[in-house]
């Protein structure tokens, strides 16, 4: 059973990207304390920034502001730690929870050193996904923390870095946290829509997707004056905007007591199973033809790849997809996977 309460979903962790002043912390925690969904307060004390000469947090002197504000309003506080020294300082000041950031999770040596510093410590630890889309690295980081004897652990999904243009700051790649949930259903998982979206105007759609995927809660960067924040200003919102965001979320249940629902769902799933059986038969036939083509090309001394043919397939099939109302990007990804497997099979034939 999850250590994060499921009543009054979502479980919300809120607070500024960075602790900037005692006045700022007191102001934001005071406002957030009246929000029934806010169960913990977050603030960055040490901020690992992409480039030097940007605001990297105020360090230890900011910890008493956070801890005292939490005690005043009866809310636990959480901050990011990136090395054993951070852990020691945070514990000395009475921080209630810790999180390990994406830039730290990516390094097993660092995570292990943090785990070693947590031995004998009984407080919750949350682990963000690594910056790169590596599920095993994420799971491994959590296993290291578990190995230290930490009982209350949660995962935080904050998206993944990429190169190029994209609507969000970090690509969500929802299939990765979904697989995480499948492999570790015992662990709660929190979504960080602030770092996925990178833009306050996109927070609601990301948060809603997380709720529809049955995430346990949200970590939302909240600032009394976001436009003047010293870090990540675009993705932070006011406490009032957080109330509006939560009120606009549609919270659905993963189950229902209506027996008719499951009868209908069972029928629809049976139809999907039948379609899947047909799909696998078609995949088998298509790849057997690809093998025949490989043999024919080998006997004829012709290379595997035909760019003209591949371009024709992509163009024609995507047009067919659009005519049938299918998502062209989805169809293109399916075709690319089939093409990749066809090339693998033909390469085996060529070099047998």
Secondary structure, 3 states (H helix, E strand, C coil): CCCCCCCCCCEEEEECCECCCHHHHHHHHHHHCCCCCEEEEECECCCCCCCCCCCCCCHHHHHHHHHHHHHHHCCEEEEEECCHHHHHHHHHHCCCEEEECHHHHCCHHHHHHHHHHCCCCCCCEEEECCCCCCHHHHHHHHHHHHHCCCCCEEEEECCECCCCCCCCCCECCHHHHHHHHHHCCCCEEEECHHHHHCCHHHHHHHHHHHHHCCCCEEEEEECCCHHHCCCCHHHCECHHHHHHHHHHCCCCCCCCCCHHHHHHHHHHHHHHHHHHHHHHHHHHHHHHHHHHHHHHHHHHCCCCCCHHHHHHHHHHHHHHHHHCCCCHHHHHHHHHHHHHHHHHHHHHHHCC
